[in-house]
Amino acid sequence: MTKLPDVSGKQCIKALERAGFKIVRVEGSHHYMRRSLPFCQVSVPLHRSLKKGLLHGLLRAAGLSVDDFVKLL
């Protein structure tokens, strides 16, 4: 298993867009992204660097493995 990379909020959003997510709304510094099939919604903050626990939770909610996420970057 690959280690979680150090990514920013913008990089995470770009990778999730490649995985089929679309931005549905923006509230402050948080971008809410949704995928229709299978349905999933995540909230990505625009921080310079996402903490490992937060990124791991986003990937778990999105149904992506660390290896899949690294490929999308």
PyMOL commands that set and color helices and strands:
alter all, ss='L'
color gray80, all
select helices_A, chain A and resi 9-18+52-62+66-72
alter helices_A, ss='H'
color red, helices_A
select strands_A, chain A and resi 22-27+30-35+40-45
alter strands_A, ss='S'
color yellow, strands_A
deselect
rebuild
show_as cartoon
